[in-house]
Amino acid sequence: MSVDQIAGLGVDADRAYVVGMLFAFCPAQVVHTVARLGVADALADGARTTSQLATELDLHEPSLKRLLRGATQVGLVKETEPDVYTLTGAGEVLREGVTGSVRNLALTFGGEPTWKSWGRMADSVRTGRSGIELEHGRTAFEWLAENPEAEAHFNGAMAETTSTQNPAIVAECDLSGTRTLVDVGGGNGTLIASLLAANPHVSGTLYDLPMGLAEAAPVLAPVADRCRALPGDFFESVPAGHDTYVLKSVLHDWDDANAARILRSCARAMRPDSELLIIEQVMPSGTTDFADEPFVVMSDLNMMVCTTGKERTREEFAALLAGAGLRISSVARCAFPISMSVLRAVPA
């Protein structure tokens, strides 16, 4: 039911709708806790009782019983007989390392520092500073660098997201004219490995800070003969003279001034015939055009409270690129269900 339909049902329906949203944080924490405590992994081999799980995971049994009741309500586990639980399909993806896993995503978005940052949204709106900065006195990436476990979960979450998006992204990235490719800020290499696998004529460079590259070796193994991992800082420089450069989900982490610095680094590295592929969500230009981009507004708010970054309209991307001496040559929307687009930019 749409918001407009609900609005037509009167004050009781309006109240129920708003109260429902106020309690929407509850399922998110159930998901996070089932992942964080290892409940999903403990149920991987079959049914367990509350007592068995509490003993195996060293948990308070009465409280675990209540968590399992909540997990049953939101569809993560199923009670097959009294006090005997198994995973559902939704619960399976909270296991570590399984195909389609969102375990790291659940740990990242339901825990520090994201959770507290959303709690500081009003302060972010008042000040223009991220909730992480207000809460911890440092940027998101500075905080992650000081918290290795959280940083590992964040890097894992980015890899999980990219792996599910890859087929649609690869389909929209025409590399027929590319011989050398640089994935700028590419993390563990999930995207470049997929691009090289689909384009055997291309050689690649995965470029990121050392901490971003820490888990790259096994990901790049299938294309290791055509791909190198190179540490570096994209604010300072980018490997020069290559055919195609890729920035996936990088610019939205940064405010306009820092995003412009990244683009200028890319522009300095590009030849006159090079191209830059920016893979991001594109914010609709109008305030009522969100039907085809249902996630982009919430993602934009997440960027605001966590990084002071933002999701951008095509016009905003064009302005940033112009400042770096680049222009948009095409925009291709990736296939449903992912809400990403490939903006192809070339020297102006």
Secondary structure, DSSP 8 states (H G I E B T S, - for coil): --HHHHHTT-HHHHHHHHHHHHTTHHHHHHHHHHHHTTHHHHTTTS-EEHHHHHHHHT--HHHHHHHHHHHHHTTSEEEEETTEEEE-HHHHTTSTTSTT--HHHHHHHTSTTHHHHHHTHHHHHHHS--HHHHHHSS-HHHHHHT-HHHHHHHHHHHHHHHHHHHHHHHHH---TT-SEEEEET-TTSHHHHHHHHH-TT-EEEEEE-HHHHTTHHHHHGGGGGGEEEEE--TTT----S-SEEEEES-GGGS-HHHHHHHHHHHHHH--TT-EEEEEE-B--SSTT--TT-TTHHHHHHHHHHHTS---B-HHHHHHHHHHTTEEEEEEEE--TT---EEEEEEE-
